[in-house]
Amino acid sequence: MSSEGSNVHNCLGWAARDASGTLSPYQFSRRNHLGDSKYPVVPGHEIAGIVQEVGQNVQGFKVGDHIGVGTIVNSCRSCDYCNDDLESYCVKGSVFTFNGIDVDGTVTKGGYSSFIVVHQRYCIKIPVNYPLTSAAPLLCAGITVYSPMMRHKMNQSGKSLGVIGLGGLGHMAVKFGKAFGLKVTVFSTSISKKEQALKLLGADKFVVSSDQEQMKGLAKSHDFIIDTASGDHPFDPYMALLKTGGVLALVGFPSEVKFSPASLNIDMRTVSGSVTGGMKQLQEMVDFCAAHEVYPTVDIIPIQYVNEALERLAKRDVKYRFVIDIENSLK
């Protein structure tokens, strides 16, 4: 960790050399020379680890602290959004943790590596009683659903929440919903997800979204819906599930969003988009998870298994987030 980001030590990582996406070992220096090409790409933006060094201007962190680095490592720090702790929405564009261009012209390289150098503003403290393997998925998947849930007051005990999709984001929405005291219904196109939703994650109800009778029977029954699905899907059937004044928060990225104006206007409903949250909210979420024992469901793997993991991810064969054990496998 550095307040200035000046370290240039040799770093070992795993990188994609080309568009095939296959990763292999890669030696590089942090803070590369101006004009560095975007390949090789060193991925990873859910990073949990232990501070090894601090710069002379760093305050609030010390060697040995457990910390997390999420999806961004820089922003302008002066616009209205940065000043309001919404760095992800920086007017000048936040700098992504990997494959982004930082203000000094370097290409950022992510967490599939032996260490990372990050300005203190873009790090959060992980409570010592919270496992690092659980903390990592919170830093993208977790905050992506937590942020809109807090913005739209989806933490009101007794209210009803629908979750569309049951992957890395969806399973965290279910866990947060239950921790907030909500009545949670999971909507999925796959009946195979039913047992996972009800028994593993504790959802109150499971609905196959292609079953029109089931869907019609739930008309105007939900206060909130979190839509995590990135595959194309109709929106009107889900809008019909919202009560008057209900909110659908979209965090997935389908190729288009299309619904009838009547689905929105007649019952005073709201559709809202969201990506990740700012650093203050990221810290708040991690502290909440530690206090309420909210843990992502993870599959811990060595770095050498990363390409097989990516293949499994493409087949949706993961429950629900792969976590790479860098410390014990990257040598």
C-alpha positions in Angstrom: 0.0 0.0 0.0 1.2 3.5 -0.9 -0.2 6.9 -0.7 1.7 7.8 -3.8 1.9 4.5 -5.7 5.6 4.7 -6.5 6.7 1.0 -5.9 8.2 -0.7 -8.9 9.2 -4.1 -7.4 9.0 -7.2 -9.5 5.6 -8.9 -9.2 4.4 -12.4 -10.2 1.0 -12.8 -11.6 -1.2 -14.7 -14.0 -2.2 -12.9 -17.2 -4.2 -13.3 -20.4 -1.8 -12.7 -23.3 -4.4 -12.3 -25.9 -8.2 -12.3 -26.6 -8.4 -16.1 -26.1 -8.6 -15.4 -22.3 -6.2 -18.2 -21.4 -4.1 -17.2 -18.4 -0.5 -18.2 -17.6 2.3 -17.1 -15.3 3.6 -13.5 -16.0 6.4 -11.5 -14.3 6.0 -7.7 -14.4 6.7 -4.5 -12.5 4.0 -2.5 -10.7 3.6 1.0 -12.2 4.7 0.2 -15.7 6.2 2.5 -18.3 4.0 5.0 -20.2 2.4 3.4 -23.2 2.3 -0.1 -21.9 -0.1 -2.2 -24.0 -3.3 -3.5 -22.5 -2.1 -7.1 -23.1 -1.0 -9.0 -21.1 -4.1 -8.5 -18.9 -3.7 -9.4 -15.2 -7.4 -9.7 -14.0 -8.8 -9.6 -10.5 -10.9 -6.9 -8.8 -12.1 -8.6 -5.7 -8.8 -8.6 -3.7 -8.4 -9.4 0.0 -5.1 -9.5 1.7 -2.7 -8.3 4.3 -0.7 -5.0 4.3 3.0 -5.6 3.7 4.3 -2.0 3.3 2.9 1.5 3.7 4.0 4.8 2.3 5.1 7.6 4.6 1.9 9.6 4.0 -0.5 6.7 4.7 -2.8 7.2 7.6 -5.3 4.7 9.1 -3.6 1.6 7.8 -0.5 -0.3 9.1 1.5 -3.3 8.2 -0.4 -6.5 9.2 -3.9 -5.0 8.6 -6.4 -7.0 6.7 -7.6 -4.9 3.8 -9.7 -5.2 0.6 -9.4 -3.6 -2.8 -12.5 -3.6 -5.1 -13.2 -2.6 -8.6 -11.5 0.8 -8.7 -8.1 2.1 -7.7 -8.3 5.8 -8.5 -10.7 8.7 -9.4 -10.3 12.5 -9.7 -11.0 13.0 -5.9 -12.4 16.4 -6.6 -15.8 16.2 -8.4 -19.2 16.3 -6.7 -19.4 12.5 -6.8 -16.0 11.8 -5.3 -16.8 14.4 -2.6 -20.0 12.6 -1.9 -18.2 9.2 -1.5 -19.5 7.9 -4.8 -16.0 7.4 -6.4 -17.4 4.8 -8.8 -19.4 7.5 -10.5 -16.5 10.0 -10.8 -17.2 12.6 -13.5 -13.8 12.1 -15.0 -14.1 8.4 -14.9 -12.9 6.1 -12.1 -9.8 3.9 -12.8 -10.6 0.2 -12.9 -8.4 -2.1 -10.8 -7.3 -4.0 -13.9 -7.0 -3.1 -17.6 -7.6 0.6 -16.9 -5.4 3.6 -17.6 -4.3 5.4 -14.5 -3.5 9.1 -14.4 0.2 8.4 -14.9 -0.5 6.6 -18.1 0.1 3.1 -16.7 -2.1 0.1 -17.4 -3.6 -1.2 -14.1 -3.0 -4.8 -13.3 -5.2 -6.7 -10.9 -5.3 -9.2 -8.1 -4.1 -12.4 -9.9 -0.7 -11.4 -8.6 1.6 -11.6 -5.6 0.9 -8.0 -4.5 -0.8 -4.8 -5.5 0.0 -1.1 -4.9 -3.0 1.0 -4.1 -3.7 4.5 -2.8 -5.1 4.4 0.7 -8.4 6.0 -0.4 -9.3 2.9 -2.4 -8.7 0.4 0.3 -11.1 -0.8 3.0 -10.4 -2.5 6.3 -11.5 -6.1 6.8 -12.4 -6.9 10.4 -9.9 -9.5 11.8 -12.8 -11.9 12.6 -14.0 -12.0 9.0 -12.3 -14.5 6.7 -10.4 -13.0 3.8 -11.8 -15.7 1.5 -15.3 -14.5 2.3 -14.4 -10.8 2.1 -13.1 -11.0 -1.5 -16.5 -11.6 -3.3 -18.0 -8.7 -1.3 -15.8 -6.2 -3.1 -17.7 -6.5 -6.4 -20.6 -9.0 -6.2 -21.5 -8.0 -2.7 -21.4 -4.2 -3.2 -23.2 -4.4 -6.5 -26.4 -5.6 -4.9 -25.9 -4.0 -1.5 -25.6 -0.5 -2.9 -29.0 -0.3 -4.7 -30.6 -2.1 -1.8 -29.5 0.6 0.6 -30.3 3.4 -1.9 -33.9 2.2 -2.2 -34.4 1.3 1.4 -34.6 -2.4 0.8 -33.5 -3.1 4.4 -37.0 -2.7 5.9 -37.8 -5.9 7.9 -41.0 -7.6 6.8 -41.0 -6.2 3.3 -40.9 -8.5 0.2 -37.9 -8.9 -2.1 -37.7 -10.7 -5.4 -34.3 -11.8 -6.8 -34.0 -12.5 -10.5 -31.1 -14.9 -11.2 -29.1 -17.0 -8.8 -25.4 -16.5 -9.6 -22.6 -14.6 -7.8 -24.7 -11.4 -7.5 -28.1 -13.1 -7.0 -27.0 -15.3 -4.1 -25.6 -12.2 -2.3 -28.9 -10.4 -2.8 -30.7 -13.4 -1.2 -28.2 -13.3 1.8 -28.6 -9.6 2.3 -32.3 -9.8 2.0 -32.5 -12.5 4.7 -30.1 -10.5 6.9 -32.4 -7.4 6.5 -35.4 -9.5 7.6 -37.1 -9.5 4.2 -39.3 -12.2 2.7 -37.2 -13.3 -0.3 -38.4 -15.0 -3.5 -36.0 -16.3 -6.1 -37.0 -16.2 -9.7 -35.0 -18.5 -12.1 -35.5 -20.1 -15.4 -34.0 -23.3 -14.0 -35.9 -25.6 -11.6 -32.5 -27.1 -10.7 -31.8 -24.0 -8.6 -34.8 -24.6 -6.3 -33.1 -26.7 -3.7 -30.1 -24.3 -3.6 -32.3 -21.3 -3.2 -34.5 -22.7 -0.4 -32.2 -25.0 1.5 -28.7 -23.6 1.0 -29.5 -19.9 0.9 -32.6 -19.8 2.9 -35.0 -18.1 0.5 -38.6 -18.2 1.4 -40.0 -19.0 -2.0 -38.7 -20.2 -5.4 -40.5 -19.5 -8.7 -39.8 -20.8 -12.2 -40.1 -17.6 -14.1 -41.4 -19.3 -17.3 -44.4 -20.6 -15.4 -47.0 -18.0 -16.3 -49.6 -19.2 -13.8 -47.1 -18.9 -10.9 -46.1 -15.5 -12.1 -49.7 -14.2 -12.4 -50.5 -15.5 -9.0 -47.8 -13.2 -7.5 -49.1 -10.0 -9.2 -48.5 -6.9 -7.0 -46.9 -8.9 -4.2 -43.4 -7.5 -4.0 -42.0 -4.3 -2.6 -38.6 -4.7 -4.3 -36.9 -6.7 -7.1 -33.2 -7.0 -7.7 -32.5 -8.1 -11.3 -29.1 -9.7 -11.6 -29.7 -11.5 -14.9 -27.5 -10.4 -17.8 -29.2 -12.7 -20.4 -32.0 -11.1 -22.4 -35.4 -11.5 -20.7 -38.8 -9.9 -20.7 -39.4 -7.1 -18.1 -43.2 -6.7 -18.1 -43.8 -10.0 -16.3 -41.5 -8.9 -13.5 -42.8 -5.3 -13.4 -46.3 -6.8 -12.8 -45.0 -8.4 -9.6 -44.3 -5.0 -8.0 -46.7 -3.4 -5.6 -47.8 0.2 -6.2 -44.7 2.3 -5.7 -42.4 -0.7 -6.0 -38.8 -0.6 -7.2 -36.9 -2.8 -9.6 -33.2 -2.3 -9.4 -31.2 -3.6 -12.5 -27.6 -4.7 -11.8 -27.3 -7.1 -14.7 -26.4 -6.1 -18.3 -28.9 -7.6 -20.8 -28.5 -6.3 -24.4 -31.7 -4.3 -24.1 -34.3 -3.2 -21.5 -37.8 -3.1 -22.9 -41.2 -2.8 -21.1 -44.6 -1.2 -21.6 -44.9 2.4 -20.2 -48.1 1.1 -18.5 -46.0 -1.3 -16.4 -44.2 1.7 -15.0 -46.8 4.5 -14.9 -50.1 3.0 -13.8 -48.8 1.7 -10.5 -46.2 4.4 -9.8 -43.3 2.0 -10.2 -39.6 2.8 -10.4 -36.8 1.1 -12.5 -33.3 2.0 -11.4 -29.8 1.0 -12.6 -26.7 0.6 -10.5 -23.1 -0.6 -10.6 -20.9 -0.6 -7.5 -20.9 1.7 -4.5 -18.3 4.2 -3.2 -15.6 3.5 -0.7 -17.5 4.6 2.4 -20.4 2.3 1.5 -18.0 -0.5 0.7 -16.6 -0.3 4.2 -20.1 -0.1 5.7 -21.1 -3.3 3.8 -18.1 -5.3 4.9 -18.6 -4.2 8.5 -22.3 -5.2 8.3 -21.4 -8.7 7.0 -18.9 -9.2 9.8 -21.4 -8.0 12.4 -24.3 -10.1 11.0 -22.3 -13.2 9.9 -23.2 -12.8 6.2 -20.7 -14.9 4.2 -20.7 -15.5 0.4 -20.7 -19.1 -0.7 -17.3 -19.7 -2.3 -15.2 -22.4 -4.0 -11.5 -21.8 -3.1 -9.1 -22.8 -5.9 -5.3 -22.5 -6.6 -4.2 -20.1 -9.3 -3.2 -23.0 -11.5 -6.9 -24.0 -11.8 -8.0 -20.6 -13.1 -8.5 -21.5 -16.7 -10.7 -24.5 -15.8 -12.6 -22.3 -13.4 -13.3 -19.8 -16.2 -14.6 -22.7 -18.4 -16.8 -23.8 -15.5 -18.0 -20.2 -15.0 -19.1 -20.0 -18.6 -21.2 -23.1 -18.0 -22.6 -21.6 -14.8 -20.9 -24.5 -12.9 -20.0 -22.7 -9.7 -21.7 -22.1 -6.3 -21.4 -19.1 -6.3 -18.0 -17.4 -6.5 -14.5 -18.8 -7.2 -11.9 -17.4 -4.8 -8.2 -17.9 -5.8 -5.8 -18.7 -3.0 -2.9 -16.5 -4.2 -0.8 -16.8 -1.0 -0.6 -20.6 -1.1 -0.5 -21.2 -4.9 1.3 -18.4 -6.6 5.0 -19.3 -6.3 
